[in-house]
Amino acid sequence: MRNNVKMNLKVALCQMHVIDNKKKNLINAKKMIKEASSENVDLIILPEMFNCPYNNEKFIEYAENKNNSETLIFISNLAKKYKVDIVAGSIPEEENQKIYNTSFVFNKKGKIVGSHRKMHLFDINVPNKIKFIESDTLSPGNEFNVINMDYYNLGLGICYDIRFPELSRILTLNNADILVFPGAFNYTTGPPHWKLLLRSRALDNQVYVLACSPSSDENSDYNAYGHSMIADPWGTIIAEAENEEEIVYGNLNLDKIKEIRNQIPVLKNRRIDLYNLKINEIKK
């Protein structure tokens, strides 16, 4: 954390309605980014697969290479125009005949300053409720990513990644102030698990956790739960959407991280003489 600079951060989570039309999704993202930027926010988050329906066949159809991506060029121009940091949710990214679920981070100059490929693929089967096998189409990422912004550090995960506490802890140990999880939980997993997982990762690591979902759509093959939300380092939910399209705003006081860690020194009191995490080199 950077103690000699601005410590208050205003964020916006754009819980947008995603349809089977890339151009219309981008126009909708632009509308929401424009509205959020008018509120003088520092950071805007978009949902998982914000340009694409959450569907294995559509991942193939919508996949873009980052070197000539219509979506990334579009978001870059918006970040530059509105002078705001943007976590571009995630998109299906194609490289070397593989497709990844990838989040890209843009700074206020419109430059890509980091990215994260979803590490844990959503291969689940809850009988009579939901089955989804991301690995039928997607390949997993293998890197931990903490992005150094102007005066704060972002740790990145995507949706299912939040269920694996090791990832969040490794990002925290590498100086992440904020953990960002673009996600698309559903109506089987969302009501019992979504809020609990956000609060748990915030509480475990004494950081802010931001999770941005698409809005619900009962006519979609995959109906997202919505409920984009922000948890603070005490584990309290400080902002939450319902299930419809909306923008959720929150004010983050980065000093609160240090304050809470001084009160309850969880990270300091770990017994690393008895246990520790083996951490591969992390990108910053």
Buried (B, 14 or more C-beta within 10 A) or exposed (E): BBEEEEBEBBBBBBBBBBBBEBEEBBEBBBEBBEBBBEEEBBBBBBBBBBBBBBBBEBBEEBBBEBEEBBBBEBBBEBBBEBEBBBBBBBBBBBBEEEBBBBBBBBBBEBEBBBBBBBBBBBEBEEEEEBEBEBEEBBBBBEEBBBBBBEBBBBBBBBBBBBBBEEBBBBBBBBBBBBBBBBBBBBBBBBEEBBBEBBBBBBBBBBBBBBBBBBBBBEEBEBBBBBBBBBBBBBBEBBBBBEBEBBBBBBEBEBEBBBEBBEEEEEEEEBEEEEEEEEEEEBEE
